[in-house]
Amino acid sequence: MRHQVAGYKLGREKDEREALRRTLIKQLFDHEKIQTTRAKAHAIRGEAEKLITLARNSAKGTDIDKVNARRHASAILGGRNADIIKKLFDDIAPRYETRNGGYTRIMKLGRRLGDAAEMVQIELIEE
């Protein structure tokens, strides 16, 4: 039984799942909307919103808090991603200063022809 087990396995091992999650979140922040399967969209939605909240709340803190927030976000996304972190903190987060969560929208697109997987578009809400 899967009682109180968080997250989606997505049919992958742990390392593959983390790499997929990081890549999808980076693409979401870079393009501000991506088309993917419903399971993958639901798997990344929570963490993407937490990163936006981290960036939004860091603007209120001291300079040390801002640096620590950027380092924390970079550690979560992994690898070399200075441009994505810069866009997240400088462009995306200020948009949501007055919004208390719910930064993403998932819209159904129908089924994929090859395997009938339910496709969705996850996007950042414009404010």
N, CA, C and O atoms as CSV, one atom per row, in Angstrom:
chain,resi,resn,atom,element,x,y,z
A,1,MET,N,N,0.830,-1.190,0.000
A,1,MET,CA,C,0.000,0.000,0.000
A,1,MET,C,C,0.869,1.246,0.000
A,1,MET,O,O,1.992,1.244,0.504
A,2,ARG,N,N,0.319,2.318,-0.581
A,2,ARG,CA,C,1.090,3.552,-0.731
A,2,ARG,C,C,0.605,4.631,0.228
A,2,ARG,O,O,0.582,5.806,-0.136
A,3,HIS,N,N,0.230,4.269,1.409
A,3,HIS,CA,C,-0.243,5.267,2.354
A,3,HIS,C,C,0.876,6.231,2.724
A,3,HIS,O,O,1.977,5.808,3.077
A,4,GLN,N,N,0.593,7.519,2.642
A,4,GLN,CA,C,1.500,8.591,3.031
A,4,GLN,C,C,2.849,8.535,2.307
A,4,GLN,O,O,3.884,8.871,2.884
A,5,VAL,N,N,2.830,8.107,1.041
A,5,VAL,CA,C,4.026,8.103,0.215
A,5,VAL,C,C,3.856,9.217,-0.808
A,5,VAL,O,O,2.980,9.148,-1.670
A,6,ALA,N,N,4.691,10.241,-0.710
A,6,ALA,CA,C,4.534,11.414,-1.567
A,6,ALA,C,C,5.254,11.220,-2.886
A,6,ALA,O,O,6.215,10.456,-2.972
A,7,GLY,N,N,4.791,11.907,-3.903
A,7,GLY,CA,C,5.480,11.951,-5.183
A,7,GLY,C,C,4.997,10.916,-6.173
A,7,GLY,O,O,4.259,9.990,-5.837
A,8,TYR,N,N,5.439,11.102,-7.401
A,8,TYR,CA,C,5.107,10.213,-8.503
A,8,TYR,C,C,6.363,9.480,-8.931
A,8,TYR,O,O,7.429,10.089,-9.028
A,9,LYS,N,N,6.260,8.172,-9.191
A,9,LYS,CA,C,7.435,7.402,-9.609
A,9,LYS,C,C,7.724,7.572,-11.092
A,9,LYS,O,O,8.883,7.509,-11.500
A,10,LEU,N,N,6.704,7.784,-11.901
A,10,LEU,CA,C,6.841,8.033,-13.339
A,10,LEU,C,C,7.565,6.909,-14.069
A,10,LEU,O,O,8.114,7.137,-15.147
A,11,GLY,N,N,7.580,5.711,-13.514
A,11,GLY,CA,C,8.184,4.565,-14.187
A,11,GLY,C,C,9.684,4.681,-14.356
A,11,GLY,O,O,10.243,4.125,-15.301
A,12,ARG,N,N,10.344,5.393,-13.458
A,12,ARG,CA,C,11.777,5.615,-13.573
A,12,ARG,C,C,12.466,5.349,-12.240
A,12,ARG,O,O,11.843,5.326,-11.179
A,13,GLU,N,N,13.779,5.149,-12.339
A,13,GLU,CA,C,14.587,5.044,-11.135
A,13,GLU,C,C,14.764,6.441,-10.535
A,13,GLU,O,O,14.417,7.440,-11.165
A,14,LYS,N,N,15.301,6.504,-9.323
A,14,LYS,CA,C,15.401,7.765,-8.588
A,14,LYS,C,C,16.198,8.828,-9.348
A,14,LYS,O,O,15.744,9.965,-9.475
A,15,ASP,N,N,17.376,8.469,-9.852
A,15,ASP,CA,C,18.219,9.449,-10.540
A,15,ASP,C,C,17.562,9.962,-11.817
A,15,ASP,O,O,17.612,11.155,-12.113
A,16,GLU,N,N,16.945,9.053,-12.570
A,16,GLU,CA,C,16.259,9.456,-13.802
A,16,GLU,C,C,15.077,10.363,-13.490
A,16,GLU,O,O,14.816,11.333,-14.201
A,17,ARG,N,N,14.371,10.034,-12.420
A,17,ARG,CA,C,13.205,10.823,-12.013
A,17,ARG,C,C,13.617,12.231,-11.598
A,17,ARG,O,O,12.952,13.200,-11.966
A,18,GLU,N,N,14.692,12.359,-10.847
A,18,GLU,CA,C,15.181,13.674,-10.427
A,18,GLU,C,C,15.654,14.490,-11.626
A,18,GLU,O,O,15.392,15.691,-11.700
A,19,ALA,N,N,16.347,13.851,-12.562
A,19,ALA,CA,C,16.816,14.558,-13.756
A,19,ALA,C,C,15.633,15.033,-14.595
A,19,ALA,O,O,15.641,16.157,-15.098
A,20,LEU,N,N,14.630,14.197,-14.748
A,20,LEU,CA,C,13.435,14.575,-15.505
A,20,LEU,C,C,12.716,15.736,-14.824
A,20,LEU,O,O,12.288,16.679,-15.489
A,21,ARG,N,N,12.584,15.669,-13.507
A,21,ARG,CA,C,11.908,16.733,-12.757
A,21,ARG,C,C,12.649,18.055,-12.909
A,21,ARG,O,O,12.027,19.089,-13.157
A,22,ARG,N,N,13.964,18.032,-12.761
A,22,ARG,CA,C,14.754,19.255,-12.892
A,22,ARG,C,C,14.643,19.839,-14.301
A,22,ARG,O,O,14.488,21.049,-14.470
A,23,THR,N,N,14.723,18.974,-15.301
A,23,THR,CA,C,14.643,19.439,-16.681
A,23,THR,C,C,13.286,20.063,-16.975
A,23,THR,O,O,13.213,21.121,-17.599
A,24,LEU,N,N,12.213,19.420,-16.532
A,24,LEU,CA,C,10.874,19.952,-16.786
A,24,LEU,C,C,10.668,21.296,-16.084
A,24,LEU,O,O,10.059,22.200,-16.657
A,25,ILE,N,N,11.158,21.439,-14.868
A,25,ILE,CA,C,11.002,22.704,-14.143
A,25,ILE,C,C,11.814,23.803,-14.832
A,25,ILE,O,O,11.339,24.931,-14.965
A,26,LYS,N,N,13.041,23.479,-15.273
A,26,LYS,CA,C,13.847,24.467,-15.990
A,26,LYS,C,C,13.145,24.903,-17.270
A,26,LYS,O,O,13.110,26.093,-17.586
A,27,GLN,N,N,12.584,23.940,-18.011
A,27,GLN,CA,C,11.891,24.283,-19.248
A,27,GLN,C,C,10.646,25.125,-18.977
A,27,GLN,O,O,10.325,26.028,-19.750
A,28,LEU,N,N,9.945,24.831,-17.881
A,28,LEU,CA,C,8.766,25.613,-17.518
A,28,LEU,C,C,9.154,27.057,-17.224
A,28,LEU,O,O,8.485,27.983,-17.683
A,29,PHE,N,N,10.220,27.259,-16.470
A,29,PHE,CA,C,10.653,28.618,-16.156
A,29,PHE,C,C,11.227,29.323,-17.390
A,29,PHE,O,O,11.074,30.537,-17.530
A,30,ASP,N,N,11.873,28.591,-18.268
A,30,ASP,CA,C,12.471,29.186,-19.452
A,30,ASP,C,C,11.402,29.607,-20.470
A,30,ASP,O,O,11.420,30.737,-20.957
A,31,HIS,N,N,10.475,28.701,-20.788
A,31,HIS,CA,C,9.468,28.957,-21.819
A,31,HIS,C,C,8.139,29.458,-21.256
A,31,HIS,O,O,7.301,29.963,-22.003
A,32,GLU,N,N,7.945,29.325,-19.965
A,32,GLU,CA,C,6.747,29.733,-19.230
A,32,GLU,C,C,5.519,28.906,-19.564
A,32,GLU,O,O,4.455,29.148,-18.995
A,33,LYS,N,N,5.625,27.950,-20.459
A,33,LYS,CA,C,4.594,26.933,-20.653
A,33,LYS,C,C,5.197,25.769,-21.414
A,33,LYS,O,O,5.995,25.955,-22.333
A,34,ILE,N,N,4.806,24.565,-21.020
A,34,ILE,CA,C,5.296,23.367,-21.684
A,34,ILE,C,C,4.136,22.399,-21.851
A,34,ILE,O,O,3.145,22.454,-21.123
A,35,GLN,N,N,4.284,21.518,-22.822
A,35,GLN,CA,C,3.291,20.482,-23.079
A,35,GLN,C,C,3.895,19.156,-22.649
A,35,GLN,O,O,4.982,18.791,-23.097
A,36,THR,N,N,3.193,18.432,-21.780
A,36,THR,CA,C,3.716,17.176,-21.249
A,36,THR,C,C,2.536,16.292,-20.842
A,36,THR,O,O,1.379,16.654,-21.057
A,37,THR,N,N,2.833,15.140,-20.256
A,37,THR,CA,C,1.750,14.270,-19.805
A,37,THR,C,C,1.194,14.779,-18.483
A,37,THR,O,O,1.847,15.552,-17.781
A,38,ARG,N,N,0.004,14.348,-18.155
A,38,ARG,CA,C,-0.658,14.805,-16.939
A,38,ARG,C,C,0.133,14.406,-15.700
A,38,ARG,O,O,0.269,15.208,-14.776
A,39,ALA,N,N,0.656,13.189,-15.660
A,39,ALA,CA,C,1.395,12.719,-14.488
A,39,ALA,C,C,2.664,13.542,-14.267
A,39,ALA,O,O,2.992,13.886,-13.132
A,40,LYS,N,N,3.374,13.855,-15.345
A,40,LYS,CA,C,4.600,14.648,-15.212
A,40,LYS,C,C,4.277,16.071,-14.772
A,40,LYS,O,O,5.006,16.652,-13.968
A,41,ALA,N,N,3.192,16.632,-15.292
A,41,ALA,CA,C,2.803,17.992,-14.908
A,41,ALA,C,C,2.450,18.059,-13.432
A,41,ALA,O,O,2.848,18.995,-12.739
A,42,HIS,N,N,1.711,17.082,-12.949
A,42,HIS,CA,C,1.359,17.067,-11.529
A,42,HIS,C,C,2.581,16.795,-10.654
A,42,HIS,O,O,2.636,17.240,-9.507
A,43,ALA,N,N,3.560,16.064,-11.194
A,43,ALA,CA,C,4.767,15.767,-10.423
A,43,ALA,C,C,5.629,17.009,-10.218
A,43,ALA,O,O,6.286,17.132,-9.185
A,44,ILE,N,N,5.640,17.934,-11.183
A,44,ILE,CA,C,6.513,19.108,-11.060
A,44,ILE,C,C,5.796,20.334,-10.525
A,44,ILE,O,O,6.448,21.290,-10.105
A,45,ARG,N,N,4.489,20.330,-10.531
A,45,ARG,CA,C,3.738,21.531,-10.176
A,45,ARG,C,C,4.072,22.059,-8.777
A,45,ARG,O,O,4.335,23.250,-8.612
A,46,GLY,N,N,4.064,21.192,-7.787
A,46,GLY,CA,C,4.300,21.605,-6.409
A,46,GLY,C,C,5.674,22.202,-6.209
A,46,GLY,O,O,5.820,23.236,-5.557
A,47,GLU,N,N,6.683,21.555,-6.766
A,47,GLU,CA,C,8.040,22.049,-6.569
A,47,GLU,C,C,8.286,23.347,-7.332
A,47,GLU,O,O,9.011,24.217,-6.851
A,48,ALA,N,N,7.697,23.485,-8.507
A,48,ALA,CA,C,7.827,24.740,-9.252
A,48,ALA,C,C,7.201,25.891,-8.469
A,48,ALA,O,O,7.757,26.988,-8.415
A,49,GLU,N,N,6.053,25.638,-7.869
A,49,GLU,CA,C,5.400,26.691,-7.096
A,49,GLU,C,C,6.190,27.024,-5.830
A,49,GLU,O,O,6.223,28.180,-5.409
A,50,LYS,N,N,6.820,26.028,-5.226
A,50,LYS,CA,C,7.653,26.292,-4.048
A,50,LYS,C,C,8.863,27.145,-4.412
A,50,LYS,O,O,9.265,28.012,-3.635
A,51,LEU,N,N,9.448,26.908,-5.585
A,51,LEU,CA,C,10.583,27.714,-6.020
A,51,LEU,C,C,10.158,29.161,-6.292
A,51,LEU,O,O,10.900,30.093,-5.978
A,52,ILE,N,N,8.985,29.351,-6.866
A,52,ILE,CA,C,8.497,30.711,-7.102
A,52,ILE,C,C,8.248,31.410,-5.769
A,52,ILE,O,O,8.569,32.589,-5.617
A,53,THR,N,N,7.681,30.692,-4.808
A,53,THR,CA,C,7.449,31.277,-3.488
A,53,THR,C,C,8.770,31.626,-2.810
A,53,THR,O,O,8.878,32.674,-2.174
A,54,LEU,N,N,9.768,30.768,-2.936
A,54,LEU,CA,C,11.089,31.054,-2.382
A,54,LEU,C,C,11.655,32.333,-2.982
A,54,LEU,O,O,12.171,33.186,-2.259
A,55,ALA,N,N,11.562,32.468,-4.293
A,55,ALA,CA,C,12.074,33.659,-4.969
A,55,ALA,C,C,11.272,34.897,-4.580
A,55,ALA,O,O,11.839,35.974,-4.398
A,56,ARG,N,N,9.974,34.748,-4.453
A,56,ARG,CA,C,9.111,35.880,-4.104
A,56,ARG,C,C,9.391,36.358,-2.688
A,56,ARG,O,O,9.455,37.564,-2.450
A,57,ASN,N,N,9.557,35.449,-1.755
A,57,ASN,CA,C,9.793,35.822,-0.362
A,57,ASN,C,C,11.205,36.342,-0.118
A,57,ASN,O,O,11.435,37.075,0.844
A,58,SER,N,N,12.154,35.971,-0.977
A,58,SER,CA,C,13.529,36.428,-0.769
A,58,SER,C,C,13.672,37.923,-1.039
A,58,SER,O,O,14.608,38.551,-0.543
A,59,ALA,N,N,12.774,38.492,-1.806
A,59,ALA,CA,C,12.859,39.927,-2.115
A,59,ALA,C,C,12.662,40.774,-0.863
A,59,ALA,O,O,13.113,41.918,-0.819
A,60,LYS,N,N,11.999,40.234,0.148
A,60,LYS,CA,C,11.722,40.978,1.375
A,60,LYS,C,C,12.868,40.896,2.375
A,60,LYS,O,O,12.906,41.670,3.331
A,61,GLY,N,N,13.800,39.973,2.172
A,61,GLY,CA,C,14.854,39.742,3.155
A,61,GLY,C,C,16.084,40.608,2.927
A,61,GLY,O,O,16.108,41.491,2.070
A,62,THR,N,N,17.097,40.323,3.723
A,62,THR,CA,C,18.368,41.032,3.604
A,62,THR,C,C,19.143,40.489,2.408
A,62,THR,O,O,18.694,39.558,1.738
A,63,ASP,N,N,20.306,41.076,2.146
A,63,ASP,CA,C,21.134,40.626,1.034
A,63,ASP,C,C,21.601,39.189,1.232
A,63,ASP,O,O,21.698,38.424,0.272
A,64,ILE,N,N,21.887,38.827,2.465
A,64,ILE,CA,C,22.317,37.454,2.751
A,64,ILE,C,C,21.181,36.480,2.484
A,64,ILE,O,O,21.410,35.391,1.958
A,65,ASP,N,N,19.955,36.862,2.843
A,65,ASP,CA,C,18.796,36.008,2.565
A,65,ASP,C,C,18.598,35.826,1.066
A,65,ASP,O,O,18.242,34.739,0.612
A,66,LYS,N,N,18.827,36.885,0.299
A,66,LYS,CA,C,18.669,36.803,-1.152
A,66,LYS,C,C,19.690,35.851,-1.767
A,66,LYS,O,O,19.354,35.047,-2.636
A,67,VAL,N,N,20.932,35.948,-1.312
A,67,VAL,CA,C,21.986,35.066,-1.822
A,67,VAL,C,C,21.688,33.622,-1.432
A,67,VAL,O,O,21.830,32.717,-2.254
A,68,ASN,N,N,21.278,33.402,-0.194
A,68,ASN,CA,C,20.967,32.047,0.257
A,68,ASN,C,C,19.789,31.460,-0.508
A,68,ASN,O,O,19.791,30.269,-0.816
A,69,ALA,N,N,18.790,32.269,-0.819
A,69,ALA,CA,C,17.638,31.788,-1.580
A,69,ALA,C,C,18.059,31.390,-2.990
A,69,ALA,O,O,17.612,30.367,-3.508
A,70,ARG,N,N,18.913,32.191,-3.608
A,70,ARG,CA,C,19.397,31.850,-4.952
A,70,ARG,C,C,20.216,30.561,-4.925
A,70,ARG,O,O,20.093,29.727,-5.822
A,71,ARG,N,N,21.047,30.398,-3.902
A,71,ARG,CA,C,21.838,29.168,-3.786
A,71,ARG,C,C,20.946,27.952,-3.543
A,71,ARG,O,O,21.192,26.874,-4.084
A,72,HIS,N,N,19.923,28.133,-2.736
A,72,HIS,CA,C,18.989,27.031,-2.458
A,72,HIS,C,C,18.251,26.632,-3.735
A,72,HIS,O,O,18.126,25.444,-4.031
A,73,ALA,N,N,17.766,27.607,-4.487
A,73,ALA,CA,C,17.073,27.317,-5.743
A,73,ALA,C,C,18.011,26.641,-6.736
A,73,ALA,O,O,17.610,25.716,-7.442
A,74,SER,N,N,19.260,27.101,-6.791
A,74,SER,CA,C,20.241,26.499,-7.684
A,74,SER,C,C,20.534,25.051,-7.292
A,74,SER,O,O,20.716,24.195,-8.157
A,75,ALA,N,N,20.578,24.781,-5.996
A,75,ALA,CA,C,20.813,23.408,-5.534
A,75,ALA,C,C,19.639,22.502,-5.894
A,75,ALA,O,O,19.838,21.341,-6.250
A,76,ILE,N,N,18.431,23.020,-5.804
A,76,ILE,CA,C,17.258,22.221,-6.145
A,76,ILE,C,C,17.242,21.900,-7.638
A,76,ILE,O,O,16.937,20.774,-8.032
A,77,LEU,N,N,17.573,22.896,-8.470
A,77,LEU,CA,C,17.551,22.691,-9.916
A,77,LEU,C,C,18.808,21.999,-10.423
A,77,LEU,O,O,18.788,21.402,-11.499
A,78,GLY,N,N,19.904,22.069,-9.666
A,78,GLY,CA,C,21.123,21.360,-10.011
A,78,GLY,C,C,21.801,21.869,-11.267
A,78,GLY,O,O,21.163,22.485,-12.120
A,79,GLY,N,N,23.076,21.613,-11.377
A,79,GLY,CA,C,23.821,21.943,-12.579
A,79,GLY,C,C,24.038,23.423,-12.792
A,79,GLY,O,O,23.839,24.240,-11.893
A,80,ARG,N,N,24.447,23.746,-13.992
A,80,ARG,CA,C,24.723,25.137,-14.366
A,80,ARG,C,C,23.447,25.744,-14.939
A,80,ARG,O,O,23.027,25.411,-16.047
A,81,ASN,N,N,22.847,26.626,-14.174
A,81,ASN,CA,C,21.573,27.186,-14.602
A,81,ASN,C,C,21.425,28.623,-14.134
A,81,ASN,O,O,20.359,29.017,-13.663
A,82,ALA,N,N,22.482,29.403,-14.259
A,82,ALA,CA,C,22.452,30.784,-13.772
A,82,ALA,C,C,21.401,31.613,-14.491
A,82,ALA,O,O,20.779,32.487,-13.888
A,83,ASP,N,N,21.198,31.343,-15.784
A,83,ASP,CA,C,20.211,32.124,-16.525
A,83,ASP,C,C,18.792,31.818,-16.068
A,83,ASP,O,O,17.952,32.717,-16.027
A,84,ILE,N,N,18.513,30.573,-15.726
A,84,ILE,CA,C,17.178,30.210,-15.240
A,84,ILE,C,C,16.940,30.814,-13.860
A,84,ILE,O,O,15.853,31.327,-13.594
A,85,ILE,N,N,17.944,30.761,-12.975
A,85,ILE,CA,C,17.812,31.337,-11.635
A,85,ILE,C,C,17.609,32.846,-11.733
A,85,ILE,O,O,16.786,33.414,-11.016
A,86,LYS,N,N,18.362,33.492,-12.625
A,86,LYS,CA,C,18.219,34.938,-12.816
A,86,LYS,C,C,16.815,35.282,-13.295
A,86,LYS,O,O,16.207,36.232,-12.801
A,87,LYS,N,N,16.301,34.522,-14.245
A,87,LYS,CA,C,14.948,34.775,-14.752
A,87,LYS,C,C,13.908,34.538,-13.667
A,87,LYS,O,O,12.949,35.301,-13.547
A,88,LEU,N,N,14.092,33.478,-12.871
A,88,LEU,CA,C,13.153,33.170,-11.798
A,88,LEU,C,C,13.085,34.301,-10.778
A,88,LEU,O,O,11.994,34.731,-10.403
A,89,PHE,N,N,14.232,34.783,-10.329
A,89,PHE,CA,C,14.262,35.791,-9.269
A,89,PHE,C,C,13.991,37.206,-9.782
A,89,PHE,O,O,13.417,38.020,-9.058
A,90,ASP,N,N,14.395,37.511,-11.019
A,90,ASP,CA,C,14.275,38.885,-11.520
A,90,ASP,C,C,13.022,39.128,-12.354
A,90,ASP,O,O,12.513,40.249,-12.372
A,91,ASP,N,N,12.511,38.106,-13.045
A,91,ASP,CA,C,11.368,38.302,-13.932
A,91,ASP,C,C,10.091,37.634,-13.425
A,91,ASP,O,O,9.031,38.258,-13.392
A,92,ILE,N,N,10.195,36.376,-13.034
A,92,ILE,CA,C,8.992,35.609,-12.688
A,92,ILE,C,C,8.468,35.967,-11.304
A,92,ILE,O,O,7.279,36.248,-11.154
A,93,ALA,N,N,9.325,35.964,-10.294
A,93,ALA,CA,C,8.878,36.196,-8.911
A,93,ALA,C,C,8.212,37.558,-8.692
A,93,ALA,O,O,7.200,37.615,-7.993
A,94,PRO,N,N,8.732,38.660,-9.256
A,94,PRO,CA,C,8.060,39.949,-9.026
A,94,PRO,C,C,6.632,40.009,-9.558
A,94,PRO,O,O,5.826,40.804,-9.076
A,95,ARG,N,N,6.315,39.180,-10.540
A,95,ARG,CA,C,4.946,39.149,-11.069
A,95,ARG,C,C,3.923,38.724,-10.016
A,95,ARG,O,O,2.766,39.141,-10.060
A,96,TYR,N,N,4.356,37.896,-9.076
A,96,TYR,CA,C,3.438,37.268,-8.128
A,96,TYR,C,C,3.572,37.825,-6.717
A,96,TYR,O,O,3.273,37.119,-5.754
A,97,GLU,N,N,4.010,39.062,-6.570
A,97,GLU,CA,C,4.188,39.635,-5.237
A,97,GLU,C,C,2.889,39.691,-4.446
A,97,GLU,O,O,2.906,39.537,-3.224
A,98,THR,N,N,1.776,39.907,-5.114
A,98,THR,CA,C,0.495,40.034,-4.413
A,98,THR,C,C,-0.298,38.737,-4.407
A,98,THR,O,O,-1.378,38.680,-3.818
A,99,ARG,N,N,0.212,37.701,-5.045
A,99,ARG,CA,C,-0.525,36.432,-5.156
A,99,ARG,C,C,0.007,35.440,-4.118
A,99,ARG,O,O,1.218,35.287,-3.961
A,100,ASN,N,N,-0.890,34.780,-3.426
A,100,ASN,CA,C,-0.501,33.835,-2.379
A,100,ASN,C,C,-0.589,32.393,-2.866
A,100,ASN,O,O,-1.339,31.597,-2.303
A,101,GLY,N,N,0.151,32.055,-3.881
A,101,GLY,CA,C,0.162,30.689,-4.391
A,101,GLY,C,C,-0.686,30.563,-5.634
A,101,GLY,O,O,-1.321,31.525,-6.067
A,102,GLY,N,N,-0.697,29.357,-6.216
A,102,GLY,CA,C,-1.456,29.115,-7.428
A,102,GLY,C,C,-0.840,29.822,-8.621
A,102,GLY,O,O,-1.530,30.546,-9.338
A,103,TYR,N,N,0.460,29.618,-8.840
A,103,TYR,CA,C,1.166,30.319,-9.891
A,103,TYR,C,C,1.107,29.581,-11.227
A,103,TYR,O,O,1.478,30.144,-12.257
A,104,THR,N,N,0.644,28.330,-11.225
A,104,THR,CA,C,0.614,27.546,-12.452
A,104,THR,C,C,-0.814,27.123,-12.778
A,104,THR,O,O,-1.686,27.058,-11.911
A,105,ARG,N,N,-1.015,26.841,-14.053
A,105,ARG,CA,C,-2.313,26.360,-14.544
A,105,ARG,C,C,-2.045,25.131,-15.394
A,105,ARG,O,O,-1.099,25.106,-16.182
A,106,ILE,N,N,-2.881,24.114,-15.234
A,106,ILE,CA,C,-2.779,22.908,-16.049
A,106,ILE,C,C,-4.043,22.810,-16.890
A,106,ILE,O,O,-5.151,22.748,-16.358
A,107,MET,N,N,-3.869,22.797,-18.215
A,107,MET,CA,C,-5.012,22.700,-19.130
A,107,MET,C,C,-4.909,21.396,-19.914
A,107,MET,O,O,-3.846,21.064,-20.440
A,108,LYS,N,N,-6.010,20.664,-19.991
A,108,LYS,CA,C,-6.029,19.400,-20.727
A,108,LYS,C,C,-6.013,19.665,-22.229
A,108,LYS,O,O,-6.657,20.594,-22.715
A,109,LEU,N,N,-5.262,18.831,-22.958
A,109,LEU,CA,C,-5.147,18.970,-24.405
A,109,LEU,C,C,-5.715,17.774,-25.152
A,109,LEU,O,O,-5.848,17.827,-26.374
A,110,GLY,N,N,-6.046,16.721,-24.468
A,110,GLY,CA,C,-6.527,15.515,-25.130
A,110,GLY,C,C,-5.514,14.394,-25.008
A,110,GLY,O,O,-4.577,14.465,-24.213
A,111,ARG,N,N,-5.715,13.373,-25.797
A,111,ARG,CA,C,-4.859,12.188,-25.727
A,111,ARG,C,C,-3.830,12.199,-26.848
A,111,ARG,O,O,-4.099,12.666,-27.955
A,112,ARG,N,N,-2.643,11.674,-26.538
A,112,ARG,CA,C,-1.578,11.557,-27.531
A,112,ARG,C,C,-1.908,10.388,-28.455
A,112,ARG,O,O,-2.423,9.366,-28.002
A,113,LEU,N,N,-1.615,10.533,-29.741
A,113,LEU,CA,C,-1.985,9.509,-30.708
A,113,LEU,C,C,-1.231,8.196,-30.507
A,113,LEU,O,O,-1.827,7.127,-30.641
A,114,GLY,N,N,0.036,8.245,-30.197
A,114,GLY,CA,C,0.842,7.025,-30.127
A,114,GLY,C,C,0.423,6.064,-29.042
A,114,GLY,O,O,0.251,4.873,-29.304
A,115,ASP,N,N,0.254,6.559,-27.817
A,115,ASP,CA,C,-0.035,5.667,-26.696
A,115,ASP,C,C,-1.248,6.099,-25.883
A,115,ASP,O,O,-1.520,5.528,-24.826
A,116,ALA,N,N,-1.970,7.088,-26.359
A,116,ALA,CA,C,-3.193,7.579,-25.711
A,116,ALA,C,C,-2.932,8.125,-24.311
A,116,ALA,O,O,-3.808,8.078,-23.449
A,117,ALA,N,N,-1.715,8.649,-24.086
A,117,ALA,CA,C,-1.419,9.293,-22.813
A,117,ALA,C,C,-2.133,10.636,-22.774
A,117,ALA,O,O,-2.204,11.336,-23.784
A,118,GLU,N,N,-2.659,10.994,-21.610
A,118,GLU,CA,C,-3.367,12.256,-21.483
A,118,GLU,C,C,-2.361,13.398,-21.453
A,118,GLU,O,O,-1.519,13.467,-20.557
A,119,MET,N,N,-2.450,14.290,-22.428
A,119,MET,CA,C,-1.523,15.403,-22.565
A,119,MET,C,C,-2.134,16.659,-21.956
A,119,MET,O,O,-3.339,16.889,-22.046
A,120,VAL,N,N,-1.278,17.464,-21.335
A,120,VAL,CA,C,-1.708,18.721,-20.734
A,120,VAL,C,C,-0.675,19.796,-21.058
A,120,VAL,O,O,0.452,19.506,-21.459
A,121,GLN,N,N,-1.093,21.032,-20.873
A,121,GLN,CA,C,-0.161,22.158,-20.974
A,121,GLN,C,C,-0.097,22.801,-19.610
A,121,GLN,O,O,-1.117,23.227,-19.069
A,122,ILE,N,N,1.094,22.873,-19.053
A,122,ILE,CA,C,1.289,23.538,-17.767
A,122,ILE,C,C,1.948,24.870,-18.069
A,122,ILE,O,O,2.930,24.932,-18.809
A,123,GLU,N,N,1.403,25.941,-17.491
A,123,GLU,CA,C,1.897,27.271,-17.782
A,123,GLU,C,C,1.876,28.123,-16.541
A,123,GLU,O,O,1.126,27.863,-15.600
A,124,LEU,N,N,2.709,29.148,-16.549
A,124,LEU,CA,C,2.716,30.128,-15.478
A,124,LEU,C,C,1.581,31.109,-15.743
A,124,LEU,O,O,1.416,31.593,-16.862
A,125,ILE,N,N,0.808,31.394,-14.716
A,125,ILE,CA,C,-0.321,32.294,-14.853
A,125,ILE,C,C,0.177,33.711,-15.019
A,125,ILE,O,O,1.055,34.151,-14.276
A,126,GLU,N,N,-0.371,34.433,-15.983
A,126,GLU,CA,C,-0.038,35.841,-16.176
A,126,GLU,C,C,-0.852,36.667,-15.205
A,126,GLU,O,O,-2.050,36.442,-15.040
A,127,GLU,N,N,-0.212,37.612,-14.570
A,127,GLU,CA,C,-0.944,38.455,-13.604
A,127,GLU,C,C,-0.897,39.886,-14.040
A,127,GLU,O,O,-1.451,40.755,-13.367
